[in-house]
Structures are given as structure tokens and as C-alpha cells.
Amino acid sequence: MTVSGRLPILVLLGGIAIVLEPTRRNVLLWVLVCLGLVLLDVALALSPKRLVIEREAISQVRLGESARSNLLVTNPSRRTLHGHLRDAWVPSAGARGERHTVRIPGGERRRFATSLRPTRRGDRPADRVTIRSFGPLRLAARQRSFDVPGTIRALPPFDSRKHLPSRLASLRQLDGRSAVRIRGQGTEFDSLRDYVEGDDVRSIDWRATARRRNVVVRTWQPERDRRVILVLDTSRTSAGRVADQPRLDAAMDAALLLAALASRAGDRVDFLAGDRWLRARVSAAANRTTLLNDLVQAMAPLDPALLEASWPTLASAIADTSRRRALVVLLTPLEPAAIQESLLPSLPSLTRHHRVVLASVADPALATLAATRETTRDAYAAAAAERTVALQERTAAMLRGMGVAVIDAAPEDLPPKLADHYLMLKAQGLL
């Protein structure tokens, strides 16, 4: 039971009369009158237990977009419901307009909408639906909370899709080349044409030359249907925030852009995510037309785990994914301690069978700290930043010495740089 603002007003009105004759009998009488009116109002109020509450399915949204959650409240009784309704959600669901004034005649149903704008990626659940049913005097109400399940899924926003048109244009230029003059790894036969001065003599097709009685060369094009394996690190190092965004979310953005580009290029894209255990997997066997949707669905519920990454486990998952040579992109922070303890021992087997790229989300704040030395405190912070940068550069040099390409860039720069590196490999016939 709960009371409304009318009850204090009613008590004050009685207090005015009591002032004229302030006796104990009058005070007690007025208290009993107010109490009786409250009990009567509660008794006449419709019980919330008699209501039927349902929630309509909620559409998925990208992080930063809005959706609506609709509640259907049915009053099966013959009496009219007067009251208030609150559709409560967890704070990260970004609920707005969750409080409603309710008037439902007997035998009717009403719809009440709550606007949701999630502030975090993933599944954001509903809390409870609370209904207050007032009596005819509006002095007091019956109150009851109901568990009405509901979840809104906030998908990765894929902000880097703005870079996709320009990279697709570069890809079309690459595919539109009439020939690749250098016979190298990652090329396949395209067609025959007449020899022109400057062509590599190793590309001459002697059998075709004998048949046509003029010199004929083979032309080559970058291979299609290659394998690209994206490995997303969800360990504790991915929980760090860069520019008010988790490293994990920035890495997801880079993975989505590369996946979209590689899929358009005709390559097969696999996705793995994990730390000590494998958390998500999207197989290249899935329909390419639904690849991006499959990826965002797999990424949406992922959160950083307070665990160290087990790269032997992830390397084993990579080996199970493809026995063929593939481009393996490790989306993990360039953290020297974590890399040296777990990743380095697993790299030789990876680089022996695959072309490996490590893509890391850099923190621009390090450069700012290193450049600011106005006070003693700033000097200590700058020294710490310089040491961190030096350790990262040493680790990157060590990785490059093992045959791993390292891309370390700010969150907004990492997706296009990773896509450009992929296009470079395509152009040079290395993929």
C-alpha cells in the first residue's frame, strides 16, 4: 500500500478545524476519520494482481540508436483501473518516459511505450514493472511489482563503415587490373595474351606460343576465396578504456571493417573471440550475405573477462579453423607483459603456417603525457609514459622480427589502417 499527496492535504485541512478547538478528542477523531478514508480507498481500489501484463518483442539496435519497449496491460475485471505504471530497466538501457499515468476501463487493453537508448553494448535487461492502483478518493493505492521479462540487445555501432566505400573503390581498382606481371605467392591464372616488351619471360606459355605461332604470356590475378581469420582478445587487457571507449569495442570496429572488405573481395572470413576459453565463433561456412549480421550478433554479448589470455588455446582454435594458409589478424593490445608471457611462445607455429598481423588499439594519451613536463608531477608522468612507449616499441620490433606485421593505431585510425594493410597484401600478391 502507498499513499498519495492528497492525504497530507486532507490532514492539514482537519488541522485547521482542530486549531479552533484543540482537544485530544478532536485530534483522535480526525485521525480515525483519515485512517478510515485511507482503508476504504484501498479496499475499493482494483487489485493489480488481476491485471495481465505482456511485453512485445523489442527490436535490436546499434549502440547509440533508440528503440521502444511496448507493454500491453489488460484489465479483465469490470472496474476501471486508475493509477500509475513504471517500466523499470537497468541504468545502461537508457530508459526514458518509463512512468505512465494509467486509466484502463474494465475489459480493455492499453499499450504503454518506453523509449530505450542503450549506453553500453550487449544485452540490457528489464527490471520490474510496478503498478499503483488508486481508489476513487485517490488517497491511497495498492502497489505491486511484476517480473515481465524483456531484453534489448545493443549491437556494435560499426562507426568505421564510413571508410568502406573508399576501400571498396581501391579493391575494384585492384581487381580491374588486366594482369599482375610478377608471378608471386597468392596469384592464380587469369588469361592468355600476346607478349609485349617488358613482360617477364617466365610468364611465357610455350605450348600456347607453339599453337599460335606468336609469343603468348600468362596473366595472373590475386587469388580469391582466401581465408581470413579474425581473432579477438577478450582478456583483461581489452578492458582498458581509450578515449572513453573500451579497447574491446574499438577492436570490434576494426574487425567489422576488415570482414566487410574481405567478404566483398571474395575471401572467406572466420571469427574467433576468447581469453582463457573460446567465447564466440563465426564460421566461414556461413552465408556471406549474412556475414556482418552474424559477426555483430556474436560480438554484442562479449565483455572483457578479468583473466589472462591463453594464446595456446586460441592458437589451437585457429589450427582447427583452417589447415590452409590464411591471413590471421590478432586483435589484441600491444601490452609487453601479456604478449611475452603467453603470445610469443605460440607465434612460431602460427607464422609457420599463416601470415600473421597484430592489430592493437593505441592510447593517444601516452603521447600527451610524454610531451607535458611543466611540473614535477608532469615530469614523473612523462617518464612513465616514455618507458611504456619504449617497451611497446621493443615488443613490436620483436614481433616484426618473428614475421608478424604490427599495426598500432588510435581507435579511429586502426580500422582504415588495417583495411589498407589488407589491400596492400592483395596488391602485392601476398594473400
N, C-alpha and C positions, 0 to 999 in steps of 0.2 A: 504494500500500500504506500501511496505517496500523496502529498497534499499540494494544492496549487497556491498561487499568490492571493487567491480570493480569501483564504482562511485568515491570514493576518489582518486583512482589511475588515473582515467580519468581527474579529476580536476587538479591534480598535473602535469600531462603531459601538460595541457594547460597553467599552471602557468609558466612552463619553457619557453614557447614561449612568454608569456607576459613579462617576465623579460627582453627579448631582446628589446621590445618596450612597456614599461609600461604606456599605455594611458588608460584613462577611457573608451574610445570606445572599445578597445580590451578586457578589462575585462568584460564589459557588453555583448559584442558579445559572448565571450566564455561561460558565464553563461547561456545565452539564448540557445546556442548550447547544453550544458549539460542538461538543462531543457527539451529541445525538444526531445533529445535522451531518456531521462527517460520516458517522457509521451508516446513516440512512443513504447518503450519497454513494458510499462504497457498495452497499447492498444492491442498489439499483443500477450500478454500472455493469456493463456487459463483461463477462469474464473473457480475458484474452485467450484462455485455453480453448475456447470454441472456434477460434479463427483457424483458417487453413492458409499457410504461407508457403509460397513456392518461389524459386528463383529461376529466371530464364537463363539460358546459356549465354556466356559472355564471350565476345569476340576477342581474339588475340590482338595485341597492339605492339608496335615498335616503341622502345623506350623513348619517352618524350611526347608521345601521342596520347590522345584521350579515348576513352570508351565509356559505355554506360552499363550499369548493372540494374536490371529491372526486377522488382519484387511484385509478385501477384498475391494480393491479400483478399481472401474470400470470407464473407460473413454469412454462414449458413443459417443463422438464427433469424427470428422475426423482428428483432430490435435493431436500432441504428447504433453504430459504433461512433463515438466521439472521443477523440484523443490525439496522441502524438506517436510517431514512429521514428526510430533511429536505426539506420542500417550501418552498423559499425564495421570498419575494416582496419587492418594493421596500418600503422602510420605511413609505411613506404608505398602503400597503394594510392596515396594521394587523393583520398575521397573528398568530394565537395558536394554540398547540398544533400547530406545524408540524413538531415532532420526534416520530417514532413508532418504537416497537420492532417489528421485522418478524419474523414466522415464517410462511412460506408453503410448505406441502408441495408436492412435485412434481405438476404438472398442475392446480394450483388457482389461484384468483384471489382477491385480497383488496382491500377498499376502505379507504382512509385519508382522513379528513376533516380539513381545516384551517379554522379559523374566521377570517373576514376582517371587519374593521370599518374601512373607509377613513377616513382623516383629512383627505383632500383630495378635492375634486370632480374628476371626469374619469375617464379610463381608467388604471387601475393594473395594470401587467403583472406576470406571474410572472417569477421569475429563473430558477433551475435546480432540478432535483430531484437530490439526491445520495443515493446508496445505498452503505452499507458492508455487505459480506458477510463474515461471520466463519467461520473454520474450526471443526472440532469441539473444539479446545482453547481457543477464544476468546482466543488470544494476539494474533493479528493478523488483519487483514481486507483484502480487496480493496475499493477505493473508486473510484467513477466517478460523474460528473455528466452529466445528460441535459438537453437543451433540450426541455421539454414546454410548448408554447405555452398561454397562458391569460391572460385579462384580465377584471377586474371593473370595471364602469362604475358610478361613484358619481354619481347624479343630483342636481340641486339639491334641497335639502331642502324648499323651499316652506313655510317656517315661517309665512308670513303667511296661510296658508289658514284660520287661526283667525278672521280678520276677514271671511271670505267670507259666512257666514250672515247677519250683521247688514247687510252691504251688499246682499245679495240681498233682504232684507226691505225695505230702502229702495227698491230697484228695483221690487219688486212694488207698493209704495205709489204709486210714480211711474206705473207702467203702469196702475194701477187707477183713476186719476183719470178722472172722466166726461168732462171737457173741459179743454182749455187755452184760456183766454179770450183770450190775446194771440196774434194771428197773427204769427208771427215766423219767422226763419230756422230751419230744421231741424224744421218741423212738417209733418204731412201730414193730409189729410182723414180724419175718422173716421166721423161720422154726422150726422144732422139731428135737431133737437129744437125745441120751442116756445120762443119768445123769452121771457125773464124780465127784469125790471128789473135793470139793471146790466150787461147784455151789451153788448159792443162792436157798434155799429151796422154797422161794416164787415164783420161776420161774417154779416149777413142774406143769406139766399139768396132773391132776389126771384122767381125762377121758381118755386121750391117754395112761396113765400108766395102767389103768384097761383093755384097749383093748389089749395092747401089753404084759401085764404081766411082764413088767420091767419098772423101773422108767424112765420117759421121761420129759425133760425140754423144755421150750420155749426159743428160741433165739430171740434177738432183734437187730434192726439196726437203725441208725439215720434216722429220718423221712426225706422224700423227699417232694418236692412240698411245701416247707415252703415259707413264704412271707418275703422278704427283701425290706424295703422302704428306699431309699436314699433321704435325704433332704439337698439340697444345699442352703446355705445362700448367697444371693447376695446383702446384705445391705452394708452400708458404711464401716463396719469393714473388709469386704472382699477385699477392695480396697488397703489395705496396702501391700507394697512390701517387700518380704523376699528373700534375695539373688538375687535381681534384677528380681523377678518374683512375680506377684500379688498372694496374698493368694488364690484368687478365682481359678486361674489356677492350683495351687498345690492341692487344694481340689478336683478339677475335675479329676486330675490324680489318686488320691486315690479312688474316686468313680468308675472310669472305671475299675481299677484292681479288686475291690471287686465285681462289677457287672459281670465281665467275670468269676470270680471264682464261684460265687453263681449260675450263669446260668449253668455252667458245672456240678455243684453239683445237678442240678435238681430243684433248688429253683426258685420261681417267683420273679422277680425284678421290683419294681416300682421306678420311679424317679420323684422328685418334686424339683423345684427351685423357690425361691421367696424372697421377702423382705416384703414390706408392702402389695404387691399384688403377686399373683402367676404368675411367669414369664414363666415357662415351665413345661410340664408334659409328662412322657412316661409311658404308662400303661403296666402292666404285661400281659395283654391280647394280646399284640403284639407277633409276631412270634419270638421265642427265637433265631432263626438263624440270625435275623437282629437286635438283641438287641443292640450290640455295635454300629452299624451304626446309629440306632435311637437315642442312647444316645449322640454320638458326634454331630449329626445334631441338637439336642436340645440344647446342650451346646455351640456350636460355636457362636451364636449371643449374648450370655449373657454377660453383662458388669455390674460391680458394680454400684449400684444406691446410690446416696447421701441421703439415707433415713435410718431410724432406722428399724430394722426387727420387724415385727408384728408376734410374735410366736403364739398368739391365732389364727390368720388367717391360719398359716401353720399347727398348730395342728388340726384345723378343716378340712384342706385338707387331713391330714393323716387319720383322722377318716372316711372321705368319701372314701378313697382309700381301706381300709380293715377293716372289723369288726373282723376278726380273729386275734389271737395273732401273732405278727410279730417282726422281728428284725428291729428297727428303728435307722438309723445311721444319726445323725445330724452333718453335715459338716459345722461347724461354728467356728470362732476364740474364744479362751478362754479369752474373754475380760470381766473382772468382772462387769463393769458398765452395759454393754449391756445385759449380762446374768441375772443379778439381777433384772433389770427393766422389762424385757419382757419374758425371757425364764423360770425363776424359777416359776412364777405363773402357767405356763402351764404344768410343768413337772408332777405333781401328776396324772393328768388324763392320761398322756402318759405312765408313769411307771406302772399304774394300769392295763393297757390293753396290753402293749408291753414290750419287752426287749429293753432298750434304750442305745445307745452308742454315746458319743460325741467325734468326731474326730476333732482336732484342729491343725493348722499349726503353729508350734513354731518358734520363731525368734532366731537363734543361736547367733545373735549379742548381746543379753542381757547377755549371759554368758561371752562374751568377755569384755563387758563394766564393768561388775561386778568384773572381775579379774584384770582390769588395774587401778592402783592407784598411778601413778608416780608423777603426778602434782595435783595442787589444782582443776583444771578443771576436771581432770580424777576422782578425789575423789567424786566430786558432781555428775558426770555421773554415777559412780559406785553406789552411794547411791540411785539414781533414779532407776537404773536397779534392785537393790536389792529389793526396795519397790515394783516394778512391779512384780517381780518374786514371792514375798511373797503374794501379792494379788491374783495372779493366782493360787498359791498352795492352798490358803484358799478357793477360789472359787471351785477348783477341789475337795477338801475334802468335801465341802458342797454338790456338785453334787453326789459324791460317797455315801454320807450319805442318799441320796434320791433314791439310787438304780441305778444310772447311771454310766456306765463304761466310764472312761475318758482316751483318748489316745491323748497325746500332744507330737508331734514329729516334727523334722525338715522336710522341704519339701521332701527331698529324702528318709527319713525314714518313713514317715507317711503311704504311700501305703502298704509296706510289713508288718508293724506292725498292720494295720487294717485288712489285709488279715489273718495274724496269729491269731488275736483275733477271727475272724470268724471261723477258723479251730478249735480253742480251744473250742468254743461253740459247734461245731459239735461233737468233740471228747467226750465231757462230757455229750452229750445228752441234752444240754440246748437250742437247737434250733431245 
